[in-house]
Amino acid sequence: MEIELNGNTYRAGKLSVFDQLKVARKLLPVLSGMVGELQKLRSGEAAIETLLPAIADAVAGMSDSDCDAILHPCLSVVSRQNGNKWKPVFRQGELMFDDIDLISMLNIVAQVIGDSLGNFFHAPQDAVTAPLQQG
């Protein structure tokens, strides 16, 4: 997947299945507290601005290690076009480009999450809770 942001082109791969699990484990408690608000947003009963306080509260309650467990795997699958080459944006816990600001970083991470975990978070409830068939 390619992302155009602030005049730069980013290429994001998918998270490995193990990183998907790790990221999902950290996101589920955050998202579960916002289910009602997310449903209002989807149905058009509420604007995104009404969801921002809930998001801010959820993020503020996360530990640094939980934030890192989401950010680091997502950023590690992203490269940025630099001339004719693609350079990693994140290596050994550090961003490789000084011009990536907080909003850009979060936008990139959200794109990776949506691409890698979109099917998981949109799975029908019955599919998640249905018992396994015994054969």
C-alpha positions in Angstrom: 0.0 0.0 0.0 1.3 3.5 -0.8 0.5 6.6 1.2 1.0 10.2 0.0 1.6 12.5 2.9 3.0 16.0 3.0 4.6 15.6 -0.4 6.2 12.3 0.5 5.4 8.8 -0.7 5.4 6.0 1.8 5.1 2.3 1.1 3.6 0.1 3.9 3.8 -3.6 4.0 1.5 -5.8 6.1 2.2 -6.7 9.7 3.3 -10.3 10.2 0.5 -12.4 11.8 2.4 -12.3 15.1 2.7 -8.5 15.0 -1.0 -8.3 14.1 -1.9 -10.3 17.2 0.4 -8.1 19.4 -1.1 -4.9 18.0 -4.7 -6.2 18.2 -4.2 -7.2 21.8 -3.2 -3.6 22.7 -5.9 -2.0 20.6 -8.9 -4.1 21.7 -9.2 -2.7 25.2 -8.9 0.8 23.8 -11.5 0.2 21.1 -13.9 -1.7 23.4 -14.4 1.4 25.5 -15.5 3.3 22.4 -17.9 0.8 20.8 -21.0 3.0 21.4 -19.3 6.1 20.1 -18.0 4.3 17.0 -21.5 3.0 16.3 -22.9 6.6 16.6 -20.2 7.8 14.2 -21.0 5.1 11.6 -24.7 5.7 11.7 -24.2 9.4 11.3 -25.6 10.3 14.7 -22.3 11.8 15.8 -19.4 13.6 14.3 -15.7 12.6 14.6 -15.2 15.5 17.0 -17.5 13.8 19.6 -15.2 10.8 19.5 -12.0 12.7 20.0 -12.4 13.0 23.8 -12.9 9.2 24.2 -9.9 8.6 22.0 -7.8 11.1 24.0 -8.8 9.4 27.3 -8.1 5.9 26.0 -4.6 7.0 24.7 -3.8 8.9 27.8 -4.5 5.8 29.9 -2.1 3.7 27.9 1.4 2.9 29.2 4.4 3.9 27.2 5.2 0.2 26.6 1.6 -0.3 25.3 2.0 2.6 22.9 5.3 1.3 21.7 3.8 -2.1 21.2 1.4 -0.5 18.7 3.7 2.1 17.1 6.9 0.2 16.6 5.6 -2.8 14.6 3.5 -0.6 12.5 6.3 1.9 11.7 8.8 -1.0 11.0 6.9 -2.1 7.9 7.0 1.4 6.3 9.5 2.9 3.9 9.7 6.3 2.3 10.7 7.1 -1.2 13.9 9.1 -1.1 14.9 9.8 -4.7 15.0 6.5 -6.5 15.3 4.4 -3.4 13.0 3.4 -0.5 14.4 4.0 3.0 12.9 2.6 6.2 11.2 5.2 8.3 11.9 3.5 11.6 14.9 1.5 12.8 16.0 0.5 16.3 13.4 2.5 18.1 14.1 5.8 16.1 12.4 7.6 13.3 14.8 8.0 10.4 13.3 11.2 9.1 13.2 14.4 11.2 10.3 15.9 9.2 7.8 13.2 10.3 5.7 15.0 12.9 3.2 13.5 15.4 0.1 13.8 13.1 2.0 12.3 10.2 3.3 9.4 12.3 -0.2 8.6 13.7 -1.7 8.8 10.2 0.9 6.3 8.9 0.3 4.0 11.9 -3.5 4.2 11.3 -3.1 3.3 7.7 -1.0 0.3 8.6 -3.5 -0.8 11.2 -6.4 -0.4 8.8 -4.6 -2.4 6.1 -3.3 -5.1 8.3 -6.1 -5.5 10.8 -9.2 -4.0 9.0 -10.7 -7.5 8.5 -10.2 -8.5 12.1 -11.9 -5.4 13.5 -14.8 -5.6 11.1 -15.4 -9.3 11.5 -19.1 -10.1 12.2 -19.7 -10.8 15.8 -21.2 -14.2 15.0 -17.9 -15.3 13.3 -15.9 -14.4 16.4 -18.2 -16.0 18.9 -19.3 -19.1 16.9 -18.1 -22.4 18.4 -15.7 -24.4 16.3 -17.2 -27.3 14.4 -16.1 -30.7 15.7 -15.6 -33.3 13.1 
